[in-house]
Amino acid sequence: MGCAPSIHVSQSGVIYCRDSDESHSPRHTTSVSQGLATPLPGLFAQTDAADAMPPSREAPSASRVHRARAKRGSGSSTGSTAPVATTCRGRRRHCCSSSEAETQTNYSNVKVNAWQKSSSYEGKKIDCLIHEQVSSAEVCIGPMRLTQDPIQVMLIFAKEDSQSDGFWWACDRAGYRCNITWTPESALECFLDKHHEIVVIDHRQTQNFDAEAVCRSIRATNLSEHTVILAVMSQASGNHEEASVLPLLHAGFNRRFVENSSIIACYNELIQIERGEVHSQFKLRACNSVFTALDHCHEAIEITSDEHVIQYVNPAFERMMGYHKGELLGKELAELPTSDKNQADLLDTINTCVKKGKEWQGVYYARRKSGDSIQQHVKITPVIGQGGKIRHFVSLKKLCCTTDNNKQIHKIHRDSGDNPQTESHSFRHKNRRKESIDVKSISSRGSDAPSLQNRHYPSMARIHSMTIEAPITKVINIINAAQENSPVTVAEALDRVLEILRTTELYSPQLGTKDEDPHTSDLVGGLMTDGLRRLSGNEYVFTKNMHQSHGHLAMPITINDVPPYITQLLDNEESWEFNIFELEAVTHKRPLVYLGLKVFSRFGVCEFLRCSETTLRAWLQVIEANYHSSNSYHNSTHAADVLHATAFFLGKERVKGSLDRLDEVAALIAATVHDVDHPGRTNSFLCNAGSELAVLYNDTAVLESHHIALAFQLTVKDSKCNIFKNIDRNHYRTLRQAIIDMVLATEMTKHFEHVNKFVNSINKPMAAETEGSGCEGSPIGKNFPENQTLIKRMLIKCADVANPCRPLDLCIEWAGRVSEEYFAQTDEEKRQGLPVVMPVFDRNTCSIPKSQISFIDYFITDMFDAWDAFAHLPALMQHLANNYKHWKTLDGLKCRSLRLPSDS
């Protein structure tokens, strides 16, 4: 088979063969042997069509081999069409020459003989491999998409034999580009030019050349870092033990191949190397570009192990911290000095999230080598590796734009010899990228995390334990970033904003002086603070003798015991106009049992809990018995009223579509028990008095914690009233957590937090969705547990204080009852010498209309506007407007009572 390649002969005897660009045209040739008397040591090379060979080549089939043999036998010396896969080989040694010549080289004679040596069985196997050609392939390393060119292989053999032929044909079948050399010198020169991925060295006959020395010479070059070197070893005789591979590994070899001239054996070995070491090395080689990017990145980057040992820092990190990387690499973060501007308690609360592989970002004070503290925005990302375990932590650090940091920036540039003005200008631009906000991670981490400012870390290593980041922290970080490119006046204004955002009472409006609105100030002070004021007198002890004993419980009633007039009254319980006071009167202050049976039956609570109606009745009786009928407001009638409002809200279309069956049951139970055993006094009173409950619950959500704890104690202590006894553990825990969350939401200190979260997470997205789609009434909470939680909290909060939205007569009655309870508390505070929490609620001087106006303005209007926008409650909003007008009229007439004297 004729070919017309171009041959370049180097001084060391390496022959590089290239197919002629005009290989399809016969051409006149000149023999390279003219004037050359000395044999040429060196190499022959498989043609690669001047690097234009298609990625996947057709291996020579048997018919092609026969055609080659026929041409060889004909002895034709004229050029002929050469297929792309044609190979050429210099068979004779010629004297070294640097000249370039063209010749017609016959390569088929040797290779056809090698092919003929193969058995027919192996020949069939090789034919099957024709369809398994390896070509340029895409390889992914993380988000990078790379294209790997055909593999280049170099064979280094002292002489040609069946083993070298086996590897040659294996390369041909695999689609690899192959070079073969005969001397160490030509091998090294060829490697430096080609940068082969695989090198095969004949280690069988040490008398020709030292294979290990050849391997070491290749390894001495920088290009061999990602090369796989294979040693071809002689088969051990029967009386020799298997030799150790350690000498080969020490010499630089990666693998050992026991001689086997079978083409399929050589092919399998090469393919395994490619799919294993070569692919791995190819990916590692691509990492050089990643490290180049890191080295030129303006953000300081630090990579540590899962044990917080520093593995990499980039030049930006060195400049920021003042260290040289040689001083950091291999050290634990705990060994580095820390700033005393951080507080220590954060680390104990943030350890769990990073262990779960979650990202954290926030503000942190670090100490430079010089001892100066700098404020950084730190973003730490755990890197999950083999086995699903955290293998590294990647930290990105940027200087926060503060006055102290600006000084440090100039000092950093001065220490590094940079131009301060130029670098300061570039610094303002290099941190413009804003951190992305992961909504799911925010919601899953919670929103009550403390500010990250001014926290002390005993060890820099413990940064990697940071977990919780509230949305407010992200807001602070965004503002910090915005300050970098803002004028001085804007930056100063943003500083003031940051001061406000870092306070703890983010959702509590700041009131004016008491002289401006004493009713509002006293009301808010009594409901939204813990009321703690240092006492000099004796402590007040709250005991059970303040209310009636509930040791004796009436026998459970049956359904037939419900009088007809009560049944008739309950027929209207689905209406918002339902009069709870009429039910209170006809049931002798036991409305909760009767209304509870009706409502729970309507919602199928017994079926959901798999409990009998008898158990439900017993439970309702126990709960109602533990409400204090002596309280004018916080009694079982209030509980029944809240249960009625809860059931009404659950019947609204959007609420129903947003909550699950379990949520409905949890809401009804929470409404029933939300004020059980209420003493008729506020949390502030109990805290000031040093009551047993206040001590037990650490002055935090005292009553709400007591209500829910007692409710579960009463429920589970007796099987006869345990409505949860038949549900499985998982359902019980989920139901219990939902009930607890709803009852705790009725505590007023977090009123504005709950309302603002509802507005921002429910109302605003819903409004945007409605504007976009033009439809209303679609459920918004389904499949979003955090949204369902906000809806349930808002539901029970509105039900708990729905009095101003009731019909006027009911609203007036409730206003009188709650005022009387506050009057009684003020009277007792004066008797006990306790601080008076709400001085305006003095029965001799209080203006009830003013107190109601303040309550509606401060707590009710915004909350019910938000709830109405979600649940669509036009009737309630109309009642609210009418009632507000009533109170404003009385106040305008200087009337301090519930009604005008003429209406009494």
C-alpha positions in Angstrom: 0.0 0.0 0.0 1.6 3.2 -1.1 1.6 6.5 0.8 3.2 9.9 0.3 4.2 11.2 3.8 6.4 14.1 4.7 9.3 13.0 6.9 11.3 15.2 9.2 14.6 13.7 10.4 16.0 15.2 13.5 19.7 15.2 14.5 19.1 12.5 17.2 17.5 10.2 14.7 13.8 10.8 15.5 11.6 10.5 12.4 8.3 12.4 12.5 5.9 11.1 9.8 3.1 13.2 8.5 0.6 12.3 5.8 0.9 14.5 2.7 -1.7 17.1 2.3 -2.0 15.8 -1.2 -2.1 12.2 -0.4 -4.8 11.5 -2.9 -2.7 12.5 -5.8 0.2 10.4 -7.2 3.4 12.3 -7.0 7.0 11.9 -7.9 9.2 10.8 -4.9 12.8 11.0 -4.0 14.5 8.2 -2.0 15.8 9.4 1.3 18.6 6.8 1.1 20.4 8.8 -1.6 23.8 9.7 -0.2 23.0 8.2 3.2 25.3 5.4 4.1 24.8 5.3 7.9 21.8 3.6 9.4 19.5 6.0 11.2 18.9 5.2 14.9 15.6 6.3 16.3 11.9 6.0 15.8 9.0 5.6 13.5 5.8 7.3 14.1 2.2 6.5 13.4 0.9 9.2 11.1 -1.5 11.7 12.5 -2.3 13.6 9.3 -0.6 16.7 10.4 -2.7 16.8 13.5 -5.8 16.9 11.3 -6.7 13.3 11.8 -10.4 12.8 12.6 -11.1 12.0 16.2 -12.3 8.5 15.5 -10.4 6.6 12.9 -11.4 3.4 11.1 -9.0 0.6 12.1 -7.6 -1.3 9.2 -9.8 -4.3 8.4 -8.7 -7.6 7.1 -9.6 -6.6 3.5 -7.5 -3.5 3.9 -4.6 -5.6 5.1 -5.0 -7.9 2.1 -5.0 -4.9 -0.2 -1.8 -3.7 1.5 -0.2 -7.0 1.0 -1.2 -7.0 -2.7 0.4 -3.6 -3.3 3.5 -4.7 -1.4 3.8 -7.8 -3.6 3.4 -5.8 -6.7 6.5 -3.7 -5.8 4.9 -0.6 -7.2 6.8 2.5 -6.5 4.3 5.0 -7.7 2.3 7.1 -5.3 -1.3 6.0 -4.6 -4.2 7.2 -2.6 -3.4 6.8 1.1 -6.2 6.4 3.6 -6.2 8.5 6.7 -5.4 5.5 8.9 -2.3 4.6 6.9 0.8 4.1 9.0 4.4 4.4 8.0 7.6 3.2 9.5 11.2 3.6 8.7 12.6 0.1 8.5 16.3 0.8 8.0 18.9 2.8 9.8 20.1 5.8 7.8 22.7 8.3 8.6 21.5 11.3 10.7 20.3 14.3 8.7 18.3 17.3 9.5 17.1 17.6 5.9 13.5 17.1 5.1 12.5 14.9 2.2 9.5 13.1 0.8 9.5 9.4 0.1 7.2 6.6 -0.6 7.6 4.4 2.5 6.2 0.9 2.6 5.1 0.0 6.1 2.7 -2.8 5.5 5.2 -5.6 5.1 6.1 -5.9 8.8 2.7 -5.0 10.2 0.8 -7.4 7.9 3.2 -10.1 9.1 2.4 -9.2 12.7 -1.3 -9.3 11.9 -0.9 -12.7 10.3 0.7 -14.0 13.4 -2.4 -13.4 15.4 -4.8 -16.3 15.7 -8.1 -16.2 13.8 -9.9 -16.1 17.1 -8.0 -13.0 18.3 -8.5 -11.4 14.9 -12.2 -11.7 15.3 -11.9 -10.0 18.7 -9.9 -7.2 17.3 -12.5 -6.7 14.5 -15.1 -6.3 17.3 -12.9 -3.5 18.8 -13.2 -1.5 15.6 -16.5 -0.2 16.8 -15.0 0.9 20.2 -12.7 3.6 18.9 -11.6 6.2 21.4 -12.0 9.7 20.1 -12.0 13.3 21.4 -14.4 13.2 24.4 -16.0 15.7 26.7 -14.9 15.3 30.3 -16.6 17.2 33.2 -14.8 18.2 36.4 -17.3 20.0 38.6 -18.9 22.7 36.5 -16.0 22.7 34.0 -16.6 21.0 30.6 -13.4 19.9 28.9 -12.6 18.2 25.6 -9.9 15.6 25.7 -7.9 15.1 22.5 -7.0 11.6 21.3 -4.5 10.0 23.6 -0.8 10.1 22.6 1.3 7.1 23.4 5.1 6.6 23.1 6.6 3.1 22.9 10.3 2.8 24.0 11.7 -0.5 22.9 15.3 -1.6 22.3 14.2 -3.5 19.3 11.2 -4.5 17.4 9.4 -7.7 18.4 6.0 -9.1 18.9 5.4 -7.1 22.1 6.1 -3.8 20.4 3.9 -4.8 17.5 1.2 -5.8 20.0 1.1 -2.3 21.6 1.4 -0.7 18.2 -1.7 -2.5 16.8 -3.5 -1.9 20.2 -2.9 1.9 19.8 -4.1 1.7 16.2 -7.3 -0.1 17.3 -7.9 2.4 20.2 -7.5 5.4 17.9 -4.4 6.6 19.8 -1.6 8.6 18.2 1.5 6.5 18.7 5.3 7.1 18.5 7.9 4.4 18.9 11.6 5.1 19.7 14.6 2.8 20.0 17.1 4.9 22.1 16.8 6.9 25.4 17.9 10.0 23.6 15.3 9.9 20.9 12.7 8.9 23.5 13.4 12.0 25.6 13.4 14.3 22.6 10.2 12.9 21.3 8.5 13.2 24.8 9.6 16.9 25.1 8.0 17.6 21.7 4.8 15.5 22.1 4.0 15.4 25.8 2.5 11.9 25.7 -0.2 10.8 28.1 1.1 7.2 28.2 4.7 6.0 27.9 5.4 2.3 27.6 9.1 1.3 28.4 10.6 -2.1 27.6 12.0 -3.3 31.0 12.7 -6.9 29.9 16.2 -6.6 28.5 18.5 -4.5 30.6 21.5 -5.1 28.4 20.2 -2.7 25.7 19.3 0.3 27.9 18.4 1.0 31.5 14.6 1.3 31.5 14.6 2.8 35.0 17.1 5.4 34.0 14.9 6.3 31.0 11.9 6.6 33.3 13.8 8.8 35.7 15.0 11.1 32.8 11.4 11.5 31.7 10.2 12.1 35.2 12.9 14.8 35.6 11.0 17.0 33.2 8.1 19.2 34.3 5.9 17.8 31.5 5.8 14.3 33.0 3.7 15.3 36.1 0.5 14.0 34.4 2.0 11.2 32.4 1.4 7.5 33.1 4.5 5.3 32.5 4.1 1.6 32.0 6.9 -1.0 32.5 6.8 -4.1 30.3 8.3 -6.9 32.5 9.4 -10.4 31.6 7.3 -13.3 32.8 8.7 -14.8 36.0 9.9 -18.3 35.6 8.2 -21.0 37.7 11.0 -21.2 40.3 11.1 -17.4 40.9 8.9 -15.5 43.3 6.8 -12.6 42.2 9.0 -9.4 42.3 8.1 -6.4 44.3 6.8 -3.3 42.4 8.4 -0.9 44.9 11.6 -0.4 42.8 9.5 0.4 39.8 7.4 2.9 41.7 10.5 4.5 43.1 11.9 4.9 39.6 8.8 6.7 38.5 6.7 4.0 36.9 3.0 3.9 37.5 2.1 0.4 36.4 3.6 -2.9 35.5 2.6 -5.0 32.5 3.8 -8.6 32.3 4.8 -9.3 28.7 1.9 -10.5 26.5 2.1 -9.9 22.8 -1.7 -10.5 22.4 -3.2 -7.4 20.8 -6.3 -7.7 23.0 -4.2 -7.9 26.1 -2.3 -4.8 25.1 -5.5 -3.1 24.1 -7.2 -3.8 27.4 -4.2 -2.5 29.3 -4.2 0.8 27.4 -7.9 1.2 27.7 -7.8 0.7 31.5 -5.0 3.2 31.8 -7.0 5.7 29.8 -10.2 5.3 31.7 -8.4 5.4 35.0 -5.1 7.2 35.4 -5.2 9.3 32.2 -8.7 10.6 32.8 -7.8 11.4 36.4 -4.6 13.2 35.4 -6.5 15.1 32.7 -8.8 16.4 35.3 -5.9 17.3 37.6 -4.2 19.1 34.8 -7.3 21.2 34.4 -7.1 22.3 38.0 -4.1 24.4 37.1 -6.5 26.8 35.4 -8.6 26.9 38.6 -5.6 27.8 40.7 -4.6 30.4 38.3 -8.1 32.0 38.6 -7.8 31.8 42.4 -4.4 33.4 42.4 -5.7 36.3 40.4 -8.9 36.7 42.3 -9.4 39.9 44.3 -11.3 38.2 47.1 -9.2 36.6 49.8 -9.7 32.8 49.6 -8.7 30.2 52.2 -9.2 26.5 51.8 -8.9 24.2 54.9 -9.4 20.5 55.6 -12.3 19.1 57.5 -10.0 19.4 60.5 -9.5 23.1 59.9 -5.9 22.7 58.7 -5.0 25.4 56.2 -4.3 23.9 52.8 -4.4 26.9 50.5 -4.5 30.7 50.6 -4.3 33.0 47.6 -2.2 36.2 47.2 -5.2 38.3 48.1 -5.5 36.5 51.4 -1.8 37.0 52.1 -2.1 40.8 51.4 -5.2 41.1 53.6 -3.8 39.2 56.6 -0.2 40.2 56.2 1.1 36.6 56.2 3.1 34.7 53.7 1.5 31.4 52.6 4.5 29.5 54.0 3.6 30.7 57.4 0.0 29.4 57.1 0.0 26.2 55.1 -0.2 23.2 57.3 -1.3 25.1 60.4 -4.6 24.7 62.2 -6.8 27.8 62.4 -6.8 27.4 66.1 -3.0 28.3 66.1 -3.7 31.8 64.6 -4.4 34.8 66.9 -8.0 36.0 67.1 -9.6 39.4 67.5 -11.1 40.3 70.9 -13.9 42.2 69.1 -15.9 39.1 68.6 -18.1 37.6 71.2 -17.8 34.0 72.3 -21.3 32.8 72.5 -22.1 32.6 68.8 -20.0 29.5 68.2 -22.0 27.3 70.6 -25.2 28.1 68.6 -23.9 27.7 65.0 -22.0 24.4 65.2 -24.7 22.0 63.8 -25.4 23.6 60.5 -21.9 23.4 59.0 -21.8 19.8 60.1 -24.9 19.3 57.9 -23.0 20.8 54.9 -24.8 24.2 54.9 -23.2 27.4 53.8 -22.7 30.3 56.2 -21.9 33.9 55.6 -21.7 36.9 57.9 -19.4 39.5 59.5 -16.3 38.6 61.5 -13.4 40.4 63.0 -10.0 38.9 62.1 -6.6 39.7 63.4 -3.8 40.5 61.0 -0.2 39.4 61.6 0.5 43.0 62.7 -2.1 42.6 65.5 -4.7 44.9 64.0 -8.3 43.8 63.9 -10.2 44.1 60.6 -13.9 43.5 60.0 -14.5 41.0 57.2 -17.5 39.6 55.4 -16.9 35.9 55.5 -18.6 33.3 53.4 -17.8 29.7 54.3 -18.9 26.8 52.0 -18.4 23.2 53.1 -17.2 20.9 50.2 -18.7 17.5 50.3 -16.4 14.7 49.1 -16.1 11.0 49.1 -18.6 9.2 51.3 -20.8 12.3 51.5 -18.5 13.7 54.2 -17.2 17.2 54.4 -13.7 17.2 53.1 -12.8 20.9 52.8 -14.0 24.3 53.8 -13.7 27.2 51.3 -13.7 30.6 52.9 -14.2 33.8 50.8 -13.3 37.0 52.7 -13.9 40.7 51.9 -13.1 43.7 54.0 -16.2 45.5 55.2 -16.3 49.2 54.4 -15.9 50.9 57.7 -13.8 53.8 59.0 -11.4 51.5 60.8 -11.2 49.1 57.8 -10.5 52.0 55.4 -7.4 52.8 57.6 -6.5 49.1 57.5 -6.9 49.1 53.7 -4.3 51.9 53.3 -2.1 50.2 55.8 -2.3 46.9 53.9 -1.4 48.6 50.7 1.4 50.5 52.4 2.8 47.3 53.9 2.7 45.6 50.5 4.2 48.5 48.7 1.1 49.3 46.6 0.0 52.7 45.6 -2.8 53.5 48.2 -4.8 55.7 45.8 -4.8 53.3 43.0 -5.5 50.3 45.1 -8.2 52.0 47.1 -10.0 52.9 43.9 -9.7 49.3 42.7 -10.8 48.0 46.0 -14.1 49.9 45.7 -14.8 48.1 42.5 -13.5 44.6 43.1 -16.1 43.8 45.8 -19.2 44.9 43.9 -20.5 41.4 43.5 -23.3 40.8 45.9 -23.7 37.5 47.7 -26.6 35.4 46.3 -29.5 34.9 48.7 -30.7 31.3 49.1 -34.3 31.7 50.2 -34.7 28.1 51.3 -31.6 28.1 53.3 -32.7 31.3 55.0 -36.0 29.9 55.9 -34.6 26.6 57.1 -32.0 28.4 59.4 -34.5 30.6 61.1 -34.8 34.3 61.5 -33.9 34.9 65.2 -30.2 34.5 65.0 -28.3 37.2 67.0 -26.3 39.8 65.3 -22.8 38.6 64.3 -21.3 41.9 65.3 -19.1 42.2 68.4 -18.8 38.5 69.0 -15.7 36.8 70.4 -14.2 33.7 68.9 -11.6 31.8 71.0 -10.3 30.3 67.8 -10.4 31.3 64.2 -11.0 27.6 63.4 -14.4 27.9 65.0 -15.6 30.2 62.2 -16.3 26.9 60.3 -18.9 26.0 62.9 -21.0 29.0 62.1 -24.5 27.9 61.0 -27.5 30.2 61.6 -27.9 33.3 59.5 -31.1 35.3 59.7 -32.4 37.3 56.8 -31.6 40.5 58.7 -28.0 39.5 58.5 -28.1 39.3 54.7 -29.7 42.7 54.7 -26.9 44.1 56.8 -24.3 42.5 54.5 -26.0 44.0 51.4 -26.0 47.4 53.0 -22.3 47.0 53.9 -21.5 46.2 50.3 -23.6 49.2 49.1 -21.6 51.5 51.3 -18.5 50.8 49.3 -19.6 52.8 46.3 -21.8 55.4 48.0 -21.1 59.1 48.6 -20.1 60.1 52.2 -23.5 61.4 53.0 -25.2 58.2 51.9 -22.7 56.0 53.7 -23.3 57.9 56.9 -27.0 57.5 56.5 -26.5 53.7 55.9 -24.4 53.6 59.1 -27.4 54.9 61.0 -29.6 52.3 59.3 -27.2 49.5 60.3 -27.3 50.7 63.9 -31.1 50.4 63.9 -31.0 47.0 62.2 -28.6 45.6 64.8 -31.0 46.3 67.6 -33.0 43.4 69.0 -36.5 45.1 68.8 -36.6 45.3 65.0 -40.4 44.8 64.8 -41.5 47.0 67.8 -42.4 50.6 66.9 -40.7 53.2 69.0 -43.2 55.2 71.0 -43.1 58.9 71.8 -43.2 60.2 75.3 -46.0 59.2 77.7 -47.3 62.7 77.7 -48.2 62.3 74.0 -50.3 59.1 74.4 -50.3 57.6 77.9 -53.0 55.0 77.0 -51.0 53.6 74.1 -47.8 53.8 76.0 -49.2 52.0 79.1 -51.1 49.5 77.0 -48.1 48.6 74.9 -45.8 48.5 77.9 -48.1 46.2 79.7 -48.6 43.8 76.8 -45.3 43.8 75.0 -42.7 43.8 77.8 -41.7 41.4 80.5 -42.5 44.2 83.0 -39.3 43.5 85.0 -38.7 46.2 87.5 -36.4 45.8 90.5 -38.4 45.4 93.7 -37.4 46.5 97.1 -40.3 44.9 98.9 -41.5 41.3 99.4 -42.0 39.1 96.4 -45.5 38.1 95.3 -46.1 34.4 95.2 -48.9 33.3 92.8 -50.7 30.3 94.3 -53.7 28.2 93.5 -55.8 29.7 96.2 -56.3 32.7 93.9 -58.9 30.7 91.9 -61.4 28.0 92.5 -60.3 24.4 92.9 -61.0 22.1 90.0 -60.4 18.8 91.8 -64.0 17.7 91.3 -65.0 17.1 87.7 -68.6 16.6 86.5 -69.4 13.3 84.8 -69.2 13.5 81.0 -72.4 14.5 79.4 -74.0 12.5 76.6 -75.2 13.8 73.3 -78.8 13.3 74.4 -78.1 15.5 77.5 -77.7 18.7 75.4 -80.9 20.7 75.8 -82.9 21.6 72.7 -82.4 25.3 73.2 -78.6 24.9 73.3 -78.8 22.8 70.2 -80.9 25.4 68.5 -78.4 28.1 69.6 -75.5 26.1 68.2 -77.1 25.8 64.8 -75.8 29.3 64.2 -72.2 28.7 65.2 -70.9 28.9 61.7 -71.9 32.6 61.5 -69.6 35.4 62.5 -72.6 37.0 64.2 -72.8 34.1 66.7 -73.4 35.4 70.2 -71.0 33.6 72.6 -72.5 35.3 75.6 -75.9 33.7 75.1 -74.2 30.3 75.0 -72.3 31.3 78.2 -75.6 32.1 79.9 -77.5 28.9 78.9 -74.6 26.6 79.7 -73.9 28.1 83.1 -70.4 29.4 82.1 -69.5 26.1 80.3 -69.7 27.2 76.7 -66.4 25.5 75.7 -67.6 21.9 76.1 -70.8 22.5 74.0 -69.2 24.6 71.3 -66.2 22.3 71.2 -68.3 19.2 70.6 -70.1 20.9 67.8 -67.0 22.4 66.1 -64.8 19.4 66.5 -67.6 17.2 65.1 -67.9 19.5 62.0 -64.2 19.3 61.3 -64.0 15.5 61.9 -61.4 15.8 64.7 -62.4 12.5 66.4 -61.9 10.7 63.1 -58.5 12.3 62.5 -57.3 11.5 66.1 -59.0 8.1 66.1 -60.6 8.8 69.4 -64.1 8.3 70.6 -66.6 11.2 71.3 -66.6 10.2 74.9 -62.8 10.8 75.1 -63.3 14.1 73.4 -66.0 15.2 75.8 -63.9 14.2 78.8 -61.0 16.2 77.4 -63.1 19.3 76.8 -64.4 19.1 80.3 -61.0 18.8 81.8 -59.7 21.8 79.8 -62.7 23.9 80.6 -62.5 23.1 84.3 -59.0 24.5 84.4 -60.2 27.9 83.1 -60.9 30.4 85.9 -64.6 31.4 85.8 -63.7 34.1 88.3 -61.7 36.0 85.6 -63.8 38.6 83.9 -62.0 38.1 80.6 -59.6 35.2 80.4 -62.1 32.4 81.1 -63.6 29.6 79.2 -66.0 31.9 77.4 -63.0 33.7 75.9 -61.5 30.3 74.9 -64.9 29.4 73.2 -64.9 32.7 71.4 -61.4 32.1 70.1 -62.4 28.6 69.1 -65.4 30.0 67.2 -63.2 32.6 65.4 -60.6 29.9 64.5 -63.3 27.6 63.0 -64.7 30.6 61.1 -61.3 31.4 59.6 -60.6 27.8 58.8 -63.7 27.8 56.7 -62.5 30.6 54.4 -61.5 29.3 51.0 -57.9 30.5 50.8 -57.1 29.4 54.4 -58.7 26.0 53.7 -56.6 25.6 50.6 -53.4 26.6 52.3 -53.5 24.3 55.3 -53.5 20.5 55.7 -55.9 18.4 57.8 -53.3 18.2 60.6 -53.0 22.0 60.6 -56.8 22.4 61.0 -56.9 20.0 64.0 -53.8 21.7 65.5 -55.5 25.1 65.2 -58.7 24.0 66.8 -56.9 22.3 69.7 -54.6 25.3 70.2 -57.6 27.7 70.3 -59.2 25.5 72.9 -56.2 25.4 75.3 -54.5 28.7 74.5 -55.3 30.4 77.8 -56.0 27.5 80.1 -55.3 28.2 83.8 -54.9 32.0 83.0 -54.7 33.8 86.4 -56.2 37.0 85.0 -52.9 38.8 85.2 -50.4 39.8 82.6 -46.9 38.4 82.1 -45.5 41.7 83.3 -47.4 41.4 86.6 -46.1 37.8 87.2 -42.5 38.8 86.4 -42.6 41.8 88.7 -44.2 39.7 91.4 -41.5 37.0 91.1 -44.2 34.4 90.7 -43.5 30.7 90.6 -44.5 30.6 86.9 -42.2 33.5 86.1 -39.3 31.7 87.9 -40.1 28.4 86.2 -40.1 30.0 82.7 -37.3 32.5 83.2 -39.6 35.5 82.7 -40.0 34.6 79.0 -43.5 34.0 77.5 -44.5 32.9 81.0 -48.2 32.4 80.6 -48.1 31.1 77.1 -45.5 28.5 78.1 -47.7 27.5 81.1 -50.9 27.2 79.1 -49.5 24.8 76.6 -47.5 22.8 79.1 -50.5 22.3 81.4 -52.7 21.5 78.5 -50.5 18.5 77.5 -50.1 17.5 81.1 -53.8 17.4 81.7 -54.3 15.5 78.4 -51.9 12.7 78.8 -52.2 12.0 82.6 -55.5 10.3 82.2 -56.3 7.8 79.4 -60.0 8.7 79.7 -59.3 12.2 78.3 -56.2 11.5 76.3 -57.3 12.4 72.7 -53.8 11.6 71.4 -53.5 8.1 72.6 -54.4 6.4 69.4 -52.2 8.3 66.9 -48.7 7.2 66.0 -45.7 8.8 67.4 -44.7 10.8 64.3 -48.1 12.3 63.9 -48.3 13.1 67.6 -44.9 14.9 67.5 -45.9 16.9 64.4 -49.3 17.8 65.9 -47.8 18.7 69.2 -45.2 21.0 67.7 -47.9 22.8 65.6 -50.0 23.3 68.7 -47.1 24.6 70.8 -46.1 27.0 68.0 -49.5 28.5 67.7 -50.1 29.0 71.4 -46.7 30.7 71.8 -47.6 33.0 68.9 -50.3 34.5 71.0 -47.6 36.1 73.2 -47.7 39.8 72.4 -44.0 40.6 72.6 -43.5 39.2 69.1 -46.7 40.6 67.7 -45.1 42.8 65.1 -42.5 40.2 64.1 -45.3 37.8 63.3 -47.3 40.4 61.4 -44.4 41.7 59.4 -43.3 38.2 58.4 -46.8 37.4 57.3 -47.0 40.6 55.2 -43.6 40.0 53.6 -43.8 36.3 53.0 -47.6 35.9 52.3 -49.3 39.1 51.4 -46.7 40.6 49.1 -45.9 37.5 47.0 -49.6 36.8 46.8 -50.3 40.3 45.5 -47.5 40.0 43.0 -48.9 36.6 41.8 -52.4 38.0 41.6 -51.3 40.9 39.5 -49.4 38.6 37.2 -52.1 36.0 36.7 -55.2 38.1 37.2 -56.8 35.4 39.4 -57.6 35.5 43.0 -58.2 32.9 45.7 -55.4 30.5 44.9 -53.8 28.8 48.0 -50.3 30.1 48.7 -49.1 28.0 51.6 -49.4 24.5 50.2 -46.2 22.6 50.1 -44.4 25.4 51.9 -44.2 24.5 55.6 -42.8 27.9 56.6 -45.7 29.6 54.9 -48.2 27.3 56.6 -46.6 28.1 59.9 -47.0 31.9 59.3 -50.6 31.4 58.3 -51.4 29.4 61.4 -49.7 31.9 63.7 -51.6 34.8 62.1 -54.9 32.8 62.3 -54.8 32.2 66.0 -53.4 35.7 66.7 -56.4 37.3 64.9 -58.8 34.9 66.6 -57.4 35.7 70.0 -57.9 39.5 69.6 -60.9 39.5 67.3 -63.1 41.4 69.8 -62.9 44.8 67.9 -64.1 43.0 64.8 -67.2 41.5 66.4 -70.7 43.1 66.1 -70.9 46.3 68.2 -72.7 44.8 71.2 -70.3 41.9 71.5 -67.3 44.3 71.0 -68.6 46.5 73.8 -69.1 43.6 76.2 -65.6 42.3 75.6 -64.1 45.8 76.1 -65.8 46.0 79.4 -64.5 42.6 80.5 -60.9 43.1 79.5 -60.9 46.6 81.2 -62.3 45.1 84.4 -59.5 42.5 84.4 -56.9 45.2 83.9 -58.5 47.3 86.6 -58.3 44.4 89.0 -54.6 43.9 88.2 -53.9 47.6 88.9 -55.8 47.3 92.2 -53.7 44.3 93.2 -50.4 45.9 92.2 -51.2 48.8 94.4 -52.2 46.6 97.3 -49.1 44.5 96.9 -46.7 47.4 96.4 -45.8 46.2 93.0 -44.9 48.4 90.0 -48.1 49.5 88.3 -47.6 48.2 84.8 -50.5 50.0 83.1 -51.3 53.1 85.3 -54.0 54.3 82.9 -56.1 51.3 83.8 -57.2 52.8 87.0 -60.9 52.2 87.5 -61.3 55.8 88.8 -59.7 57.6 85.9 -59.4 55.3 82.9 -61.1 56.2 79.6 -62.1 52.9 78.1 -62.8 54.5 74.6 -59.2 55.9 74.6 -57.8 52.5 75.5 -59.8 50.8 72.8 -58.8 53.4 70.2 -55.1 52.9 71.1 -55.4 49.1 71.0 -57.1 49.2 67.6 -54.6 51.7 66.2 -51.6 50.0 67.5 -52.3 46.3 67.2 -55.5 45.6 65.3 -55.8 47.6 62.1 -52.6 46.5 60.4 -52.9 42.9 61.5 -56.5 42.6 60.2 -55.7 44.5 57.0 -53.1 41.8 56.3 -55.3 39.0 57.4 -58.3 40.3 55.3 -56.0 40.6 52.3 -55.3 36.9 52.6 -58.6 35.4 53.9 -61.1 38.0 52.5 -63.1 39.1 55.5 -65.2 42.1 54.4 -67.8 41.7 57.1 -65.2 41.8 59.9 -63.5 44.9 58.4 -66.9 46.6 58.3 -67.5 45.8 62.0 -64.0 47.0 62.8 -64.8 50.4 61.1 -68.1 50.7 62.9 -66.7 49.9 66.3 -63.8 52.3 65.9 -66.2 55.0 65.0 -68.2 54.2 68.1 -65.1 54.6 70.3 -64.0 57.8 68.6 -67.5 59.3 69.1 -67.4 58.5 72.8 -63.9 59.9 73.1 -64.9 63.1 71.3 -67.7 63.5 73.8 -65.2 63.0 76.7 -67.1 59.9 77.7 -64.9 57.4 79.6 -67.4 54.6 79.8 -68.5 51.9 77.4 -71.6 53.7 76.2 -73.2 57.1 76.4 -75.2 57.5 79.5 -78.4 57.8 77.5 -77.7 54.4 75.9 -77.1 52.6 79.2 
